[in-house]
Amino acid sequence: VLENAAGSVENSLLPNEIDLSASNYFPPVGSQGSEGSCVAWSVGYYIHTYYEAKEHNWDLSGTTMNSSWIPTSNEELIFSPDFIYHQINSGVDNGSSYQMAGAVVTRLGCATLDTMPYLTYDHTSWPLSSAWKEAVKYRGSYDSNNYWNYLNSGYFQIEDENDIKVLKQLLANGYMVSISINAGEIYDLLNANDVMDDTTAALMNTNHANTIVGYKEGSAWDKSNPDN
């Protein structure tokens, strides 16, 4: 599918700017705190919440947050990272797998913060029955007929300009992408305008999930002031 997409992107006209986080379907930016649940935040809190909110026309624009950057309203509409993380971390707070997070969402669904609150001091509690019952209503789509296949998710490597075009096409079509970076090194290398450039490309030992929600280029991109 991605190879076919790459061929079609060559002649397509992509917009100069996409920002899916500006949508009313996107939850407010939160914080994982001290818990190593970044993958579950990316796959569950951001991506799955956005897709379900878009499908059900849930407006998340008025969501309030507490001092720890956890939602205090619309909890019944925003999906819980802990529902995913507690099932795939093997009882140790040391991160988790993208493939396993995708498998949970497609095979079991995901519960909201209303039935599975996010607690940074707890990484092992099993979901309550109310969370399990809710989760099955919000299963993600799987990518083949092999429903119980362990790898119910896909990935691609960005190695050249055409791969970047595929990524931009996905974003333009309304799909967010979860990526892995080396947070300890890359974050320290960010310049004053918060841009990662090609000097960070050699840092391949990744350890932290981020979510790509859009891009700017052409007339929409001011390299001297990216936040403008």
VOBALO-600426 format. One line per 10 residues: their letters; for each residue x, y, z of N, C-alpha, C. Coordinates in nm, 4 decimals, always signed. Layout:
// residues N
a> X,Y,Z,X,Y,Z,X,Y,Z ~ ...
This chain:
// residues 228
vlenaagsve> +0.0832,-0.1197,+0.0000,+0.0000,+0.0000,+0.0000,+0.0863,+0.1242,+0.0000 ~ +0.1907,+0.1253,+0.0831,+0.2758,+0.2430,+0.0898,+0.3542,+0.2621,-0.0399 ~ +0.3951,+0.1512,-0.1052,+0.4648,+0.1650,-0.2317,+0.3729,+0.2260,-0.3372 ~ +0.2476,+0.1815,-0.3396,+0.1521,+0.2403,-0.4338,+0.1279,+0.3862,-0.4022 ~ +0.1199,+0.4166,-0.2712,+0.0987,+0.5557,-0.2317,+0.2148,+0.6418,-0.2765 ~ +0.3372,+0.5874,-0.2653,+0.4541,+0.6647,-0.3044,+0.4469,+0.7037,-0.4514 ~ +0.3991,+0.6108,-0.5363,+0.3885,+0.6419,-0.6772,+0.2856,+0.7484,-0.7056 ~ +0.1767,+0.7502,-0.6307,+0.0695,+0.8454,-0.6564,+0.1014,+0.9837,-0.6025 ~ +0.1905,+0.9909,-0.5038,+0.2212,+1.1201,-0.4434,+0.2993,+1.2079,-0.5399 ~ +0.3750,+1.1458,-0.6290,+0.4596,+1.2220,-0.7200,+0.3816,+1.3293,-0.7955
nsllpneidl> +0.2608,+1.2962,-0.8364,+0.1833,+1.3880,-0.9194,+0.0684,+1.4545,-0.8441 ~ +0.0649,+1.4338,-0.7142,-0.0444,+1.4938,-0.6387,-0.0053,+1.6317,-0.5897 ~ -0.1052,+1.7140,-0.5633,-0.0821,+1.8489,-0.5141,-0.1160,+1.8518,-0.3669 ~ -0.0134,+1.8545,-0.2836,-0.0325,+1.8554,-0.1395,-0.0455,+1.9982,-0.0889 ~ -0.1249,+2.0204,+0.0144,-0.1337,+2.1544,+0.0721,-0.0017,+2.1928,+0.1377 ~ +0.0231,+2.3220,+0.1504,+0.1464,+2.3697,+0.2125,+0.1459,+2.3553,+0.3637 ~ +0.0280,+2.3330,+0.4214,+0.0215,+2.3265,+0.5668,-0.0891,+2.2320,+0.6118 ~ -0.0569,+2.1452,+0.7044,-0.1535,+2.0565,+0.7694,-0.1280,+2.0606,+0.9193 ~ -0.2326,+2.0769,+0.9983,-0.2197,+2.0730,+1.1438,-0.3432,+2.0050,+1.2015 ~ -0.3355,+1.8728,+1.2182,-0.4494,+1.7980,+1.2703,-0.4756,+1.8298,+1.4171
sasnyfppvg> -0.3746,+1.8812,+1.4879,-0.3933,+1.9150,+1.6289,-0.4832,+2.0364,+1.6470 ~ -0.5058,+2.1125,+1.5401,-0.5950,+2.2282,+1.5481,-0.7418,+2.1877,+1.5413 ~ -0.7682,+2.0597,+1.5129,-0.9048,+2.0111,+1.5024,-0.9708,+2.0013,+1.6397 ~ -1.1024,+2.0197,+1.6441,-1.1779,+2.0002,+1.7678,-1.1783,+1.8536,+1.8125 ~ -1.1370,+1.7652,+1.7236,-1.1325,+1.6229,+1.7572,-1.0030,+1.5840,+1.8292 ~ -0.9064,+1.6738,+1.8298,-0.7761,+1.6424,+1.8890,-0.7750,+1.6791,+2.0371 ~ -0.7301,+1.5871,+2.1246,-0.7279,+1.6180,+2.2677,-0.6175,+1.7183,+2.2995 ~ -0.6299,+1.7899,+2.4092,-0.5229,+1.8834,+2.4468,-0.3949,+1.8093,+2.4788 ~ -0.2833,+1.8741,+2.4554,-0.1540,+1.8124,+2.4841,-0.1430,+1.7858,+2.6339 ~ -0.1124,+1.6601,+2.6685,-0.1011,+1.6209,+2.8080,+0.0405,+1.5814,+2.8435
sqgsegscva> +0.0566,+1.5240,+2.9608,+0.1892,+1.4836,+3.0078,+0.1849,+1.3425,+3.0634 ~ +0.2811,+1.2611,+3.0215,+0.2922,+1.1263,+3.0750,+0.3537,+1.1266,+3.2142 ~ +0.4107,+1.2405,+3.2563,+0.4716,+1.2486,+3.3881,+0.5903,+1.1556,+3.4009 ~ +0.5988,+1.0878,+3.5131,+0.7140,+1.0023,+3.5420,+0.6977,+0.8597,+3.4899 ~ +0.5853,+0.8290,+3.4279,+0.5590,+0.6938,+3.3796,+0.6118,+0.6774,+3.2373 ~ +0.6679,+0.5600,+3.2086,+0.7264,+0.5363,+3.0766,+0.6260,+0.4944,+2.9720 ~ +0.5170,+0.5676,+2.9628,+0.4020,+0.5279,+2.8804,+0.3903,+0.6070,+2.7509 ~ +0.5027,+0.6548,+2.6965,+0.4962,+0.7431,+2.5799,+0.4297,+0.6768,+2.4596 ~ +0.4559,+0.5484,+2.4371,+0.3939,+0.4787,+2.3242,+0.2421,+0.4747,+2.3408 ~ +0.1968,+0.4448,+2.4622,+0.0528,+0.4395,+2.4886,-0.0111,+0.5769,+2.4759
wsvgyyihty> +0.0614,+0.6803,+2.5110,+0.0105,+0.8162,+2.4915,-0.0044,+0.8474,+2.3431 ~ +0.0963,+0.8127,+2.2646,+0.0917,+0.8426,+2.1221,-0.0185,+0.7635,+2.0523 ~ -0.0199,+0.6307,+2.0753,-0.1159,+0.5438,+2.0074,-0.2572,+0.5613,+2.0625 ~ -0.2701,+0.5705,+2.1953,-0.4017,+0.5743,+2.2582,-0.4569,+0.7129,+2.2793 ~ -0.3858,+0.7933,+2.3562,-0.4366,+0.9262,+2.3940,-0.4529,+1.0175,+2.2725 ~ -0.3499,+1.0257,+2.1884,-0.3564,+1.1183,+2.0748,-0.4243,+1.0573,+1.9524 ~ -0.3664,+0.9504,+1.8980,-0.4136,+0.8993,+1.7697,-0.5514,+0.8360,+1.7807 ~ -0.5686,+0.7436,+1.8765,-0.6976,+0.6753,+1.8866,-0.8083,+0.7722,+1.9294 ~ -0.7770,+0.8632,+2.0192,-0.8775,+0.9627,+2.0579,-0.9204,+1.0453,+1.9379 ~ -0.8242,+1.0901,+1.8592,-0.8570,+1.1717,+1.7421,-0.9473,+1.0965,+1.6449
yeakehnwdl> -0.9121,+0.9714,+1.6150,-0.9916,+0.8953,+1.5192,-1.1336,+0.8697,+1.5702 ~ -1.1454,+0.8323,+1.6974,-1.2784,+0.8046,+1.7528,-1.3608,+0.9332,+1.7644 ~ -1.2974,+1.0415,+1.8054,-1.3694,+1.1684,+1.8153,-1.4187,+1.2140,+1.6785 ~ -1.3363,+1.1931,+1.5770,-1.3770,+1.2295,+1.4413,-1.4926,+1.1424,+1.3941 ~ -1.4848,+1.0127,+1.4243,-1.5913,+0.9209,+1.3826,-1.7237,+0.9535,+1.4501 ~ -1.7187,+0.9892,+1.5781,-1.8409,+1.0125,+1.6554,-1.8760,+1.1606,+1.6702 ~ -1.7960,+1.2469,+1.6063,-1.8194,+1.3912,+1.6103,-1.8184,+1.4451,+1.7539 ~ -1.7158,+1.4059,+1.8301,-1.6980,+1.4558,+1.9664,-1.6144,+1.5832,+1.9626 ~ -1.6625,+1.6879,+2.0252,-1.5893,+1.8145,+2.0310,-1.5062,+1.8176,+2.1595 ~ -1.3753,+1.8142,+2.1455,-1.2848,+1.8125,+2.2605,-1.2210,+1.9486,+2.2864
sgttmnsswi> -1.2667,+2.0507,+2.2163,-1.2008,+2.1812,+2.2235,-1.2097,+2.2459,+2.3610 ~ -1.3120,+2.2130,+2.4391,-1.3274,+2.2760,+2.5705,-1.2714,+2.1947,+2.6853 ~ -1.1901,+2.0950,+2.6555,-1.1359,+2.0079,+2.7603,-1.0467,+2.0858,+2.8563 ~ -1.0700,+2.0689,+2.9851,-0.9867,+2.1335,+3.0866,-0.8821,+2.0355,+3.1381 ~ -0.7710,+2.0912,+3.1883,-0.6593,+2.0094,+3.2351,-0.6219,+2.0482,+3.3775 ~ -0.5693,+1.9520,+3.4541,-0.5210,+1.9842,+3.5875,-0.3739,+2.0268,+3.5808 ~ -0.3129,+2.0500,+3.6953,-0.1755,+2.0990,+3.6991,-0.0746,+1.9955,+3.6493 ~ -0.1145,+1.8697,+3.6434,-0.0275,+1.7641,+3.5909,-0.0514,+1.7384,+3.4428 ~ -0.1334,+1.8215,+3.3792,-0.1666,+1.8111,+3.2375,-0.2377,+1.6806,+3.2044 ~ -0.3364,+1.6490,+3.2891,-0.4269,+1.5368,+3.2667,-0.5683,+1.5950,+3.2567
ptsneelifs> -0.6506,+1.5500,+3.1604,-0.7846,+1.6076,+3.1445,-0.8713,+1.5930,+3.2697 ~ -0.9450,+1.6990,+3.3001,-1.0421,+1.6974,+3.4099,-1.1841,+1.7137,+3.3579 ~ -1.1997,+1.7151,+3.2288,-1.3326,+1.7133,+3.1659,-1.3223,+1.6315,+3.0381 ~ -1.4369,+1.5897,+2.9867,-1.4417,+1.5048,+2.8666,-1.3661,+1.3731,+2.8853 ~ -1.3521,+1.3287,+3.0118,-1.2806,+1.2030,+3.0338,-1.3478,+1.0848,+2.9661 ~ -1.4779,+1.0936,+2.9445,-1.5498,+0.9849,+2.8797,-1.5304,+0.9839,+2.7284 ~ -1.4568,+1.0846,+2.6757,-1.4348,+1.0961,+2.5318,-1.2870,+1.0845,+2.4941 ~ -1.1997,+1.0743,+2.5930,-1.0555,+1.0725,+2.5688,-0.9995,+0.9400,+2.6193 ~ -0.9160,+0.8752,+2.5379,-0.8753,+0.7385,+2.5676,-0.7525,+0.7318,+2.6579 ~ -0.7534,+0.6290,+2.7416,-0.6569,+0.6165,+2.8503,-0.5278,+0.5480,+2.8076
pdfiyhqins> -0.4139,+0.6148,+2.8239,-0.2861,+0.5473,+2.7980,-0.2645,+0.4279,+2.8903 ~ -0.3129,+0.4367,+3.0133,-0.2893,+0.3277,+3.1082,-0.3634,+0.2001,+3.0710 ~ -0.4769,+0.2100,+3.0033,-0.5463,+0.0886,+2.9598,-0.4558,+0.0074,+2.8683 ~ -0.3801,+0.0762,+2.7846,-0.2868,+0.0093,+2.6942,-0.1587,-0.0290,+2.7672 ~ -0.1002,+0.0663,+2.8360,+0.0322,+0.0472,+2.8938,+0.0369,-0.0651,+2.9969 ~ -0.0637,-0.0743,+3.0825,-0.0621,-0.1753,+3.1880,-0.0717,-0.3171,+3.1323 ~ -0.1200,-0.3300,+3.0108,-0.1321,-0.4634,+2.9512,-0.0078,-0.5074,+2.8754 ~ +0.0834,-0.4146,+2.8443,+0.1946,-0.4492,+2.7549,+0.3322,-0.4199,+2.8134 ~ +0.3393,-0.3754,+2.9394,+0.4706,-0.3399,+2.9946,+0.5342,-0.4523,+3.0756 ~ +0.4713,-0.5697,+3.0787,+0.5234,-0.6872,+3.1509,+0.5445,-0.6596,+3.2991
gvdngssyqm> +0.4663,-0.5671,+3.3541,+0.4735,-0.5377,+3.4959,+0.5904,-0.4512,+3.5368 ~ +0.6625,-0.3951,+3.4387,+0.7790,-0.3107,+3.4671,+0.7604,-0.1763,+3.3978 ~ +0.7871,-0.0699,+3.4706,+0.7702,+0.0640,+3.4131,+0.8963,+0.1030,+3.3369 ~ +0.9089,+0.0463,+3.2164,+1.0300,+0.0685,+3.1375,+0.9976,+0.0778,+2.9888 ~ +0.8855,+0.1436,+2.9570,+0.8476,+0.1593,+2.8183,+0.7714,+0.0395,+2.7642 ~ +0.7359,+0.0470,+2.6342,+0.6564,-0.0601,+2.5740,+0.6719,-0.0574,+2.4224 ~ +0.6030,-0.1497,+2.3567,+0.6171,-0.1740,+2.2138,+0.5041,-0.1088,+2.1340 ~ +0.5405,-0.0478,+2.0212,+0.4408,+0.0083,+1.9305,+0.3493,-0.1013,+1.8757 ~ +0.4094,-0.2137,+1.8379,+0.3308,-0.3222,+1.7805,+0.2290,-0.3753,+1.8815 ~ +0.2711,-0.3895,+2.0056,+0.1796,-0.4405,+2.1070,+0.0708,-0.3389,+2.1390
agavvtrlgc> +0.1046,-0.2105,+2.1395,+0.0035,-0.1073,+2.1620,-0.1002,-0.1103,+2.0505 ~ -0.0543,-0.1255,+1.9269,-0.1473,-0.1361,+1.8149,-0.2328,-0.2597,+1.8233 ~ -0.1737,-0.3699,+1.8713,-0.2503,-0.4939,+1.8843,-0.3601,-0.4803,+1.9888 ~ -0.3318,-0.4127,+2.1004,-0.4344,-0.3924,+2.2030,-0.5520,-0.3133,+2.1459 ~ -0.5219,-0.2055,+2.0765,-0.6286,-0.1195,+2.0241,-0.7125,-0.1921,+1.9206 ~ -0.6496,-0.2738,+1.8356,-0.7258,-0.3412,+1.7305,-0.7949,-0.4671,+1.7807 ~ -0.7345,-0.5383,+1.8748,-0.7904,-0.6654,+1.9203,-0.8858,-0.6489,+2.0377 ~ -0.8530,-0.5577,+2.1296,-0.9326,-0.5417,+2.2516,-1.0045,-0.4083,+2.2592 ~ -0.9612,-0.3105,+2.1832,-1.0180,-0.1765,+2.1935,-0.9440,-0.0953,+2.2974 ~ -1.0047,+0.0139,+2.3394,-0.9410,+0.0991,+2.4391,-1.0486,+0.1651,+2.5247
atldtmpylt> -1.0219,+0.1744,+2.6540,-1.1134,+0.2399,+2.7472,-1.0761,+0.3866,+2.7618 ~ -1.1705,+0.4663,+2.8047,-1.1470,+0.6091,+2.8231,-1.0906,+0.6366,+2.9620 ~ -1.0519,+0.7612,+2.9826,-1.0039,+0.8044,+3.1133,-1.1129,+0.7953,+3.2195 ~ -1.2369,+0.7925,+3.1764,-1.3487,+0.7842,+3.2709,-1.3502,+0.6500,+3.3431 ~ -1.3193,+0.5419,+3.2723,-1.3209,+0.4090,+3.3336,-1.1812,+0.3571,+3.3669 ~ -1.0769,+0.4224,+3.3135,-0.9382,+0.3845,+3.3442,-0.8561,+0.5125,+3.3580 ~ -0.8643,+0.5785,+3.4741,-0.7898,+0.7037,+3.4945,-0.6401,+0.6836,+3.4782 ~ -0.5711,+0.7920,+3.4416,-0.4258,+0.7850,+3.4252,-0.3577,+0.8211,+3.5565 ~ -0.2771,+0.7277,+3.6091,-0.2079,+0.7464,+3.7368,-0.0591,+0.7179,+3.7174 ~ +0.0235,+0.8188,+3.7359,+0.1664,+0.8018,+3.7105,+0.2333,+0.7102,+3.8131
ydhtswplss> +0.1738,+0.6946,+3.9299,+0.2355,+0.6115,+4.0337,+0.1937,+0.4648,+4.0255 ~ +0.1126,+0.4301,+3.9255,+0.0620,+0.2935,+3.9125,+0.0813,+0.2470,+3.7687 ~ +0.1607,+0.1426,+3.7494,+0.1813,+0.0920,+3.6134,+0.1418,-0.0546,+3.5995 ~ +0.0703,-0.1097,+3.6999,+0.0366,-0.2520,+3.6948,-0.1113,-0.2846,+3.7132 ~ -0.1909,-0.1931,+3.7661,-0.3310,-0.2258,+3.7945,-0.4048,-0.2692,+3.6684 ~ -0.4810,-0.3786,+3.6809,-0.5566,-0.4305,+3.5675,-0.6846,-0.3493,+3.5511 ~ -0.7307,-0.3276,+3.4288,-0.8553,-0.2524,+3.4082,-0.9736,-0.3165,+3.4797 ~ -1.0641,-0.2325,+3.5279,-1.1869,-0.2810,+3.5896,-1.2807,-0.3358,+3.4818 ~ -1.3830,-0.4085,+3.5236,-1.4775,-0.4655,+3.4281,-1.5454,-0.3569,+3.3457 ~ -1.5679,-0.2406,+3.4075,-1.6309,-0.1307,+3.3337,-1.5417,-0.0831,+3.2188
awkeavkyrg> -1.4111,-0.0871,+3.2407,-1.3174,-0.0469,+3.1356,-1.3166,-0.1487,+3.0217 ~ -1.3170,-0.2772,+3.0553,-1.3204,-0.3806,+2.9519,-1.4475,-0.3710,+2.8681 ~ -1.5604,-0.3500,+2.9346,-1.6879,-0.3407,+2.8626,-1.6906,-0.2197,+2.7696 ~ -1.6315,-0.1107,+2.8143,-1.6282,+0.0088,+2.7309,-1.5321,-0.0074,+2.6138 ~ -1.4181,-0.0711,+2.6393,-1.3123,-0.0796,+2.5385,-1.3584,-0.1467,+2.4099 ~ -1.4397,-0.2513,+2.4219,-1.4787,-0.3263,+2.3016,-1.5620,-0.2415,+2.2053 ~ -1.6189,-0.1326,+2.2538,-1.6961,-0.0439,+2.1664,-1.6056,+0.0426,+2.0798 ~ -1.4781,+0.0471,+2.1155,-1.3848,+0.1375,+2.0478,-1.2614,+0.0633,+2.0005 ~ -1.2844,-0.0390,+1.9202,-1.1730,-0.1112,+1.8596,-1.1273,-0.0381,+1.7342 ~ -0.9973,-0.0391,+1.7132,-0.9439,+0.0148,+1.5898,-0.9553,-0.0861,+1.4780
sydsnnywny> -0.9349,-0.0415,+1.3554,-0.9385,-0.1313,+1.2410,-0.8084,-0.2098,+1.2331 ~ -0.8164,-0.3348,+1.1893,-0.6966,-0.4143,+1.1702,-0.6646,-0.4216,+1.0215 ~ -0.5378,-0.4512,+0.9927,-0.4907,-0.4347,+0.8556,-0.4952,-0.5604,+0.7701 ~ -0.5575,-0.6676,+0.8180,-0.5685,-0.7891,+0.7368,-0.6794,-0.8763,+0.7935 ~ -0.7000,-0.9903,+0.7315,-0.7984,-1.0849,+0.7829,-0.7444,-1.1678,+0.8995 ~ -0.6158,-1.1576,+0.9259,-0.5538,-1.2315,+1.0360,-0.5754,-1.1540,+1.1658 ~ -0.6985,-1.1599,+1.2157,-0.7361,-1.0739,+1.3282,-0.6508,-1.0974,+1.4514 ~ -0.6115,-1.2217,+1.4763,-0.5335,-1.2514,+1.5967,-0.3844,-1.2512,+1.5697 ~ -0.3450,-1.2022,+1.4557,-0.2034,-1.1847,+1.4272,-0.1444,-1.0859,+1.5266 ~ -0.0294,-1.1206,+1.5808,+0.0339,-1.0351,+1.6822,+0.0613,-0.8950,+1.6284
lnsgyfqied> +0.1065,-0.8865,+1.5035,+0.1474,-0.7572,+1.4487,+0.0310,-0.6910,+1.3755 ~ -0.0627,-0.6389,+1.4498,-0.1738,-0.5661,+1.3891,-0.1417,-0.4172,+1.3806 ~ -0.0291,-0.3879,+1.3207,+0.0106,-0.2495,+1.2960,+0.1157,-0.2524,+1.1861 ~ +0.1431,-0.1385,+1.1282,+0.2415,-0.1320,+1.0212,+0.3378,-0.0170,+1.0430 ~ +0.4496,-0.0196,+0.9703,+0.5461,+0.0888,+0.9829,+0.6190,+0.1041,+0.8505 ~ +0.6812,+0.2206,+0.8317,+0.7692,+0.2381,+0.7184,+0.8833,+0.3306,+0.7583 ~ +0.9958,+0.3142,+0.6903,+1.1130,+0.3947,+0.7192,+1.1194,+0.5127,+0.6238 ~ +1.1573,+0.6277,+0.6763,+1.1725,+0.7470,+0.5943,+1.3190,+0.7587,+0.5564 ~ +1.3484,+0.7321,+0.4291,+1.4864,+0.7298,+0.3841,+1.5154,+0.8287,+0.2726 ~ +1.4130,+0.8789,+0.2056,+1.4377,+0.9720,+0.0968,+1.3194,+1.0675,+0.0831
endikvlkql> +1.3282,+1.1548,-0.0145,+1.2272,+1.2583,-0.0336,+1.0904,+1.1993,-0.0655 ~ +1.0868,+1.0900,-0.1394,+0.9586,+1.0307,-0.1731,+0.8895,+0.9719,-0.0508 ~ +0.9694,+0.9188,+0.0423,+0.9117,+0.8694,+0.1677,+0.8497,+0.9845,+0.2467 ~ +0.9142,+1.0993,+0.2430,+0.8584,+1.2174,+0.3106,+0.7263,+1.2569,+0.2457 ~ +0.7179,+1.2435,+0.1137,+0.5930,+1.2746,+0.0436,+0.4817,+1.1790,+0.0858 ~ +0.5164,+1.0518,+0.1044,+0.4169,+0.9553,+0.1523,+0.3668,+0.9976,+0.2896 ~ +0.4589,+1.0361,+0.3770,+0.4205,+1.0812,+0.5111,+0.3295,+1.2026,+0.5032 ~ +0.3635,+1.2981,+0.4190,+0.2797,+1.4178,+0.4048,+0.1423,+1.3829,+0.3482 ~ +0.1382,+1.2869,+0.2556,+0.0093,+1.2459,+0.1998,-0.0787,+1.1826,+0.3065 ~ -0.0190,+1.0996,+0.3928,-0.0944,+1.0402,+0.5031,-0.1527,+1.1487,+0.5931
langymvsis> -0.0715,+1.2469,+0.6271,-0.1178,+1.3563,+0.7119,-0.2279,+1.4368,+0.6425 ~ -0.2090,+1.4634,+0.5139,-0.3095,+1.5384,+0.4388,-0.4410,+1.4619,+0.4294 ~ -0.4338,+1.3289,+0.4358,-0.5544,+1.2460,+0.4315,-0.6166,+1.2263,+0.5691 ~ -0.5579,+1.2882,+0.6713,-0.6166,+1.2838,+0.8046,-0.5604,+1.1775,+0.8962 ~ -0.4453,+1.1185,+0.8602,-0.3844,+1.0153,+0.9431,-0.2639,+1.0709,+1.0172 ~ -0.2614,+1.0524,+1.1492,-0.1443,+1.0880,+1.2268,-0.0483,+0.9700,+1.2316 ~ +0.0782,+0.9983,+1.2637,+0.1814,+0.8962,+1.2618,+0.2604,+0.9016,+1.3921 ~ +0.2816,+0.7860,+1.4516,+0.3634,+0.7760,+1.5722,+0.5063,+0.7442,+1.5318 ~ +0.6022,+0.8197,+1.5863,+0.7423,+0.7994,+1.5517,+0.8239,+0.7766,+1.6782 ~ +0.9443,+0.7231,+1.6593,+1.0350,+0.7000,+1.7705,+1.1612,+0.7833,+1.7505
inageiydll> +1.2041,+0.8539,+1.8561,+1.3242,+0.9367,+1.8500,+1.4116,+0.9075,+1.9713 ~ +1.5323,+0.9615,+1.9688,+1.6194,+0.9558,+2.0854,+1.5990,+1.0858,+2.1626 ~ +1.5108,+1.0820,+2.2602,+1.4722,+1.2040,+2.3298,+1.5875,+1.2676,+2.4054 ~ +1.6682,+1.1842,+2.4714,+1.7760,+1.2377,+2.5531,+1.8754,+1.3202,+2.4743 ~ +1.9007,+1.2792,+2.3478,+1.9974,+1.3511,+2.2662,+1.9306,+1.4543,+2.1758 ~ +1.8214,+1.4156,+2.1096,+1.7596,+1.5070,+2.0136,+1.7026,+1.6300,+2.0834 ~ +1.6355,+1.6120,+2.1957,+1.5794,+1.7275,+2.2641,+1.6886,+1.8257,+2.3040 ~ +1.8050,+1.7747,+2.3408,+1.9154,+1.8623,+2.3776,+1.9741,+1.9351,+2.2571 ~ +1.9509,+1.8815,+2.1375,+2.0061,+1.9420,+2.0171,+1.9104,+2.0374,+1.9470 ~ +1.7892,+2.0520,+1.9999,+1.6950,+2.1439,+1.9368,+1.7510,+2.2854,+1.9375
nandvmddtt> +1.7323,+2.3558,+1.8266,+1.7812,+2.4926,+1.8222,+1.6788,+2.5890,+1.8817 ~ +1.7051,+2.7145,+1.8736,+1.6200,+2.8134,+1.9389,+1.4787,+2.8151,+1.8840 ~ +1.4615,+2.7673,+1.7610,+1.3288,+2.7660,+1.6993,+1.2632,+2.6285,+1.7054 ~ +1.3170,+2.5382,+1.7877,+1.2568,+2.4065,+1.8094,+1.2430,+2.3256,+1.6810 ~ +1.3504,+2.3134,+1.6085,+1.3495,+2.2374,+1.4842,+1.4560,+2.1286,+1.4904 ~ +1.4168,+2.0048,+1.4543,+1.5142,+1.8981,+1.4363,+1.5601,+1.8997,+1.2913 ~ +1.6916,+1.9056,+1.2681,+1.7415,+1.9084,+1.1309,+1.8215,+1.7819,+1.1019 ~ +1.8870,+1.7796,+0.9855,+1.9522,+1.6566,+0.9435,+2.0768,+1.6235,+1.0242 ~ +2.1225,+1.7122,+1.1117,+2.2378,+1.6799,+1.1961,+2.2011,+1.5768,+1.3016 ~ +2.0729,+1.5535,+1.3220,+2.0294,+1.4544,+1.4210,+2.0028,+1.3176,+1.3578
aalmntnhan> +2.0215,+1.3051,+1.2283,+1.9809,+1.1835,+1.1571,+2.0575,+1.0601,+1.2031 ~ +2.1796,+1.0774,+1.2523,+2.2601,+0.9616,+1.2906,+2.2200,+0.9044,+1.4256 ~ +2.1319,+0.9706,+1.4967,+2.0928,+0.9249,+1.6301,+1.9826,+0.8219,+1.6175 ~ +2.0206,+0.6977,+1.5944,+1.9244,+0.5934,+1.5609,+1.8813,+0.5097,+1.6815 ~ +1.9454,+0.5277,+1.7956,+1.9087,+0.4514,+1.9148,+1.7889,+0.5187,+1.9812 ~ +1.6697,+0.4880,+1.9341,+1.5511,+0.5623,+1.9763,+1.4950,+0.5099,+2.1080 ~ +1.4267,+0.5991,+2.1788,+1.3763,+0.5621,+2.3113,+1.2499,+0.6358,+2.3526 ~ +1.1890,+0.7117,+2.2623,+1.0738,+0.7918,+2.3034,+0.9774,+0.8115,+2.1871 ~ +0.8483,+0.7931,+2.2148,+0.7460,+0.8094,+2.1117,+0.6998,+0.9546,+2.1019 ~ +0.6875,+1.0014,+1.9804,+0.6262,+1.1310,+1.9497,+0.5169,+1.1083,+1.8461
tivgykegsa> +0.4298,+1.2057,+1.8293,+0.3200,+1.1950,+1.7334,+0.3284,+1.3089,+1.6329 ~ +0.3365,+1.2739,+1.5053,+0.3377,+1.3753,+1.3993,+0.1941,+1.4110,+1.3645 ~ +0.1608,+1.5380,+1.3765,+0.0235,+1.5842,+1.3526,+0.0119,+1.6752,+1.2313 ~ +0.1232,+1.7072,+1.1667,+0.1139,+1.7951,+1.0515,+0.2505,+1.8363,+1.0004 ~ +0.2501,+1.9337,+0.9114,+0.3741,+1.9853,+0.8534,+0.3490,+2.1241,+0.7946 ~ +0.4568,+2.1954,+0.7665,+0.4522,+2.3209,+0.6926,+0.5613,+2.3177,+0.5859 ~ +0.5311,+2.3752,+0.4708,+0.6321,+2.3886,+0.3669,+0.5918,+2.5017,+0.2737 ~ +0.6775,+2.5338,+0.1802,+0.6469,+2.6393,+0.0849,+0.6195,+2.7721,+0.1525 ~ +0.5147,+2.8391,+0.1083,+0.4821,+2.9716,+0.1613,+0.4379,+2.9677,+0.3065 ~ +0.3992,+2.8492,+0.3564,+0.3558,+2.8375,+0.4959,+0.4728,+2.8220,+0.5923
wdksnpdn> +0.5920,+2.7987,+0.5391,+0.7078,+2.7671,+0.6238,+0.8054,+2.8839,+0.6289 ~ +0.8285,+2.9335,+0.7469,+0.9288,+3.0371,+0.7703,+1.0354,+2.9755,+0.8594 ~ +1.1470,+2.9362,+0.7989,+1.2491,+2.8630,+0.8747,+1.3108,+2.9454,+0.9872 ~ +1.3008,+3.0775,+0.9778,+1.3540,+3.1607,+1.0852,+1.2574,+3.1772,+1.2011 ~ +1.1313,+3.1396,+1.1764,+1.0294,+3.1517,+1.2816,+0.9233,+3.0432,+1.2613 ~ +0.9566,+2.9171,+1.2919,+0.8661,+2.8049,+1.2632,+0.7324,+2.8126,+1.3350 ~ +0.7298,+2.8794,+1.4494,+0.6045,+2.8862,+1.5268,+0.5083,+2.9915,+1.4719 ~ +0.5505,+3.0693,+1.3768,+0.4651,+3.1756,+1.3220,+0.3566,+3.1138,+1.2343
